[in-house]
């Protein structure tokens, strides 16, 4: 099969799926409630407050918050 530029004209060049785990997947892996975590973000809880509430490391809480602020609940990558 010829993968010339014309094949991709008007189409995305990259697959339409995430290149990183979603926030839901991350919370499942940690065993914490996804919706409760999102509510903490909505209420502007500090990373320390999140860490205490969910029994996780403050650095982990900070990374979850950063992930949410950068990518939202899920990040779909694609060429569209």
Rosetta silent file (secondary structure, phi, psi, omega in degrees, C-alpha in Angstrom):
SEQUENCE: XXXXXXXXXXXXXXXXXXXXXXXXXXXXXXXXXXXXXXXXXXXXXXXXXXXXXXXXXXXXXXXXXXXXXXXXXXXXXXXX
SCORE:     score description
SCORE:     0.000 S_00000001
   1 L     0.000  136.993 -179.473    0.000    0.000    0.000 S_00000001
   2 L   -89.347  119.199 -179.939    1.280    3.448   -0.903 S_00000001
   3 L   -99.066   59.050 -178.890    1.254    5.840    2.052 S_00000001
   4 L   -79.272  167.013  178.514    1.584    9.026    0.060 S_00000001
   5 H   -56.555  -33.930 -177.302    0.546   12.492    1.219 S_00000001
   6 H   -63.292  -26.898  178.159   -2.613   12.259   -0.894 S_00000001
   7 H   -63.682  -31.144 -173.744   -3.912    9.454    1.339 S_00000001
   8 H   -98.799    0.455 -177.185   -3.987   11.816    4.297 S_00000001
   9 L   -59.575  123.124  179.287   -5.423   14.864    2.558 S_00000001
  10 L    78.269    5.943 -179.221   -8.261   16.212    4.703 S_00000001
  11 L  -122.415  155.348  174.542   -7.698   13.564    7.378 S_00000001
  12 L   -67.593  150.977 -178.829   -5.937   13.590   10.711 S_00000001
  13 L   -95.294   -9.545 -174.837   -2.475   12.104   10.685 S_00000001
  14 L  -121.490  155.490 -178.416   -2.591   10.639   14.146 S_00000001
  15 L   -66.441  143.699 -177.980   -4.840    8.054   15.772 S_00000001
  16 L   -85.616   57.329  174.563   -7.880    9.467   17.604 S_00000001
  17 E  -141.029  167.051 -173.112   -7.124    8.032   21.023 S_00000001
  18 L   -73.592  144.421  176.420   -5.355    9.230   24.087 S_00000001
  19 L   -96.445   -4.266 -179.713   -1.612    9.117   24.414 S_00000001
  20 L  -141.573  160.144 -178.972   -1.833    9.310   28.214 S_00000001
  21 L   -67.385  149.748  176.208   -4.166    7.856   30.836 S_00000001
  22 L   -76.715  164.882  176.625   -7.374    9.706   31.616 S_00000001
  23 H   -60.785  -36.834  178.442   -8.003   11.144   35.043 S_00000001
  24 H   -60.258  -46.258  178.957  -10.592    8.391   35.557 S_00000001
  25 H   -62.855  -39.523 -179.301   -7.963    5.703   34.855 S_00000001
  26 H   -65.771  -42.073  179.709   -5.510    7.394   37.191 S_00000001
  27 H   -68.973  -36.446  176.912   -8.025    7.566   40.049 S_00000001
  28 H   -61.742  -41.909  179.911   -9.032    3.936   39.509 S_00000001
  29 H   -63.632  -35.330  179.487   -5.388    2.910   39.745 S_00000001
  30 H   -83.269  -13.797 -178.829   -5.045    4.835   43.013 S_00000001
  31 L    75.505   30.771  178.488   -8.335    3.500   44.359 S_00000001
  32 L  -116.612  159.074 -176.153   -9.862    6.948   44.922 S_00000001
  33 L   -75.965  116.692 -177.804  -13.248    8.361   43.930 S_00000001
  34 H   -59.650  -49.932 -176.754  -13.000   10.191   40.605 S_00000001
  35 H   -64.024  -38.736  177.907  -16.085   12.370   41.085 S_00000001
  36 H   -65.226  -37.762  177.967  -15.039   13.395   44.593 S_00000001
  37 H   -65.483  -44.902  178.515  -11.605   14.368   43.268 S_00000001
  38 H   -61.269  -37.894  175.967  -13.124   16.482   40.490 S_00000001
  39 H   -62.768  -36.865  175.570  -15.297   18.177   43.127 S_00000001
  40 H   -62.121  -42.514  177.930  -12.127   18.997   45.061 S_00000001
  41 H   -63.003  -42.438 -179.636  -10.697   20.618   41.941 S_00000001
  42 H   -62.173  -37.256 -179.446  -13.940   22.534   41.425 S_00000001
  43 L   -87.024    7.569  177.318  -13.793   23.760   45.023 S_00000001
  44 L    56.753   42.060  175.675  -10.123   24.755   44.565 S_00000001
  45 L   -67.454  146.168  176.793   -8.847   22.457   47.309 S_00000001
  46 L   -73.808  164.234  177.522   -5.111   22.561   47.870 S_00000001
  47 H   -62.079  -35.425  178.336   -2.938   19.572   47.074 S_00000001
  48 H   -65.210  -43.094  178.045   -2.444   19.069   50.813 S_00000001
  49 H   -62.691  -41.950  178.819   -6.219   18.988   51.401 S_00000001
  50 H   -63.746  -43.973 -179.871   -6.639   16.499   48.555 S_00000001
  51 H   -59.358  -45.066 -179.932   -3.820   14.339   49.919 S_00000001
  52 H   -65.965  -45.655 -177.027   -5.394   14.213   53.380 S_00000001
  53 H   -60.432  -40.970 -174.238   -8.907   13.558   52.062 S_00000001
  54 H  -103.200   -1.047  178.291   -7.867   10.636   49.837 S_00000001
  55 L    67.808   40.044  179.243   -4.920    9.308   51.825 S_00000001
  56 L  -121.064  167.101  177.677   -2.377    9.913   49.073 S_00000001
  57 L   -65.321  138.908  177.996    1.000   11.608   48.891 S_00000001
  58 H   -57.440  -33.477  177.911    0.784   15.435   48.449 S_00000001
  59 H   -66.392  -39.155  176.521    3.052   15.159   45.394 S_00000001
  60 H   -63.739  -42.668  178.029    0.631   12.668   43.834 S_00000001
  61 H   -60.454  -41.467  179.184   -2.244   15.049   44.592 S_00000001
  62 H   -64.273  -40.502  179.150   -0.319   17.870   42.909 S_00000001
  63 H   -67.154  -38.092  176.527    0.311   15.742   39.821 S_00000001
  64 H   -63.634  -43.402  179.729   -3.372   14.797   39.581 S_00000001
  65 H   -64.208  -43.735  178.118   -4.350   18.456   39.846 S_00000001
  66 H   -61.786  -43.143  178.754   -1.773   19.442   37.235 S_00000001
  67 H   -60.007  -45.009  179.919   -3.002   16.676   34.920 S_00000001
  68 H   -62.584  -44.617 -178.489   -6.588   17.900   35.304 S_00000001
  69 H   -67.905  -33.658 -179.794   -5.649   21.532   34.630 S_00000001
  70 H   -81.313  -42.498 -169.349   -3.561   20.638   31.570 S_00000001
  71 H  -118.273  -10.140 -176.698   -5.629   17.900   29.969 S_00000001
  72 L    78.607 -158.021 -177.706   -9.049   17.898   31.614 S_00000001
  73 L   -70.671  -38.763  177.110  -10.832   14.686   32.448 S_00000001
  74 L  -146.462  148.460  179.731   -9.520   12.906   29.347 S_00000001
  75 L  -122.810  116.253  179.043   -7.236   13.989   26.558 S_00000001
  76 L   -99.962  123.883  177.438   -7.842   12.695   23.085 S_00000001
  77 E   -97.141  143.252  177.979   -4.991   13.122   20.669 S_00000001
  78 L  -170.749  169.863 -178.434   -5.676   13.146   16.996 S_00000001
  79 L   -94.657   15.544 -177.586   -4.797   14.745   13.730 S_00000001
  80 L   -85.724    0.000    0.000   -8.069   16.572   13.343 S_00000001
